[in-house]
Amino acid sequence: MEKVGLSVDNLWVLLSAILVIAMQAGFVLLEAGSTRMKNAGHIAGKQLLSFSIALLAFWVAGYALTFGDGKWIGTTGWFLQLPSADGTISNEVTFFFQLSFLAVSLAIAWGGFAERAKLSVYVVFGILYCTIIYPVIGHWIWGSEGWLHALGKQDFAGSTVVHLQGGIAALIATLLLGPRLGKYNADGTPNDLPGHNQVYSVLGVLIIWIGWFGFNAGSTLTVQDQFFGYVALTTHLAAAAGAIAAMITIYLIRKKVEITMVLNGVLAALVAITASCAFVEPWAAIVIGAIAGSLAIYSALWMEQKGIDDPIYAVSVHGVAGVWGTLSTGLFASPRLVEIVGIGKAGLFYGGGWTQLAVQTLGVVVAGLYVALVSWIVLFTMKKLVGIRVSEKEEMIGLDVSEHGSYGYPEQLQGAKLVIEEQESKVERGKISPRGDVVPS
């Protein structure tokens, strides 16, 4: 029976990995639907390229750096050459499961690059993200000898490791790239650049939401104690609360229920509960999700007003919500659940004192600083040496044509050409600036 149980556990983790990998399809639809038609093919194809880069880089070095022996970084296990698993999940299954998490984190980072970055940047930054950025924080928190792990840092399925890292990298990218053409007027006021297909965006979020069953519940790594069901429950209670909170928040602000903001609320809640899903009671999961859903809306609107153009809202949904989710276990971690999981201490609201909250805060600070610093060094160096943004004309044409030679929606090609020619004519006549801003008369 023991061998049967082990086989079932291996199958469960592999199926969970497949669910998380399927989230890539969700990101394709979400990102393509949330951006403009002229970039849809590029964004969809980039996702496939990104996953391929992640798989190879993680197999060569990323997995070893994350889970190999060592206090500060892994130093063993290159090309998955690790000791054979004995009575546990096999190396190969574990690799695919952890790969799926890395791929999601990288997909999140790409949100800050959307609609204006060169394709070559995705290749170079993707390789480096998978080898010198993600594995370091992953090792510190999830590595058996990691120093934050030793302190009792609670991050059950990756609010910090996966989402905060991706959100911080997205922030650095969007700051160095600058806003998209036409996003801001000469006086700094923002223009709306709506995505071309809201149905795609909704379907993408639903696929991602389903994939989260593998993300959080799969992180139990076993079905034998049936704890995976509890983790699934807290996860999806939080997501529902995030949707409702976002709906209420955006209505109070704009008197309209904007579907895009409701989607952000769902994702932000899922991000926040990812750290705490195994540590908190159902009522706390609802509170965590609701706060995350509302917080993401305020963050997205604030950043837009401050001139930070984040087309997919990656910074707010994954970065800001990742911070809140990480801190939430320091507040809400239940003593009985901490005992089951065996990591860290109870939260402040359960009489556990400030210790766990301090550890969670430390994790947020060091992860944020490390990812921001290394991402900035990599992207700033690339910007100075080869450039990271396409030309203004290429951006106006759209990345489908300028980077790949054909539109994702070819029947729109002629109409797009006419619009571009009209814009270029206005630039020549001084009606708009080269960056697409309206010139005051």
Secondary structure, DSSP 8 states (H G I E B T S, - for coil): -HHHHHHHHHHHHHHHHHHHHHHHHHHHHHHHHTS-GGGHHHHHHHHHHHHHHHHHHIIIIIHHHHHSS-SSS--S-GGG-----SSS--HHHHHHHHHHHHHHHHHHHGGGGTTTB-HHHHHHHHHHIIIIIHHHHHHHHHSTT-HHHHHT---SS-IIIIIIHHHHHHHHHHHHH---TTSB-TTS-B-----S-HHHHHHHHHHHHHHHHHHHGGGG--STT-HHHHHHHHHHHHHHHHHHHHHHHHHHHHSS--HHHHHHHHHHHHHHHHHHTTTS-HHHHHHHHHHHHHHHHHHHHHHHHTT---TT-HIIIIIIHHHHHHHHHHHH--HHHHHHHTSS---GGGT--SHHHHHHHHHHHHHHHHHHHHHHHHHHHHHHHT-SB--HHHHHH-HHHHHHSS-SSGGGHHHHHHHHHHHHHHHHHTSB-TTS-B---
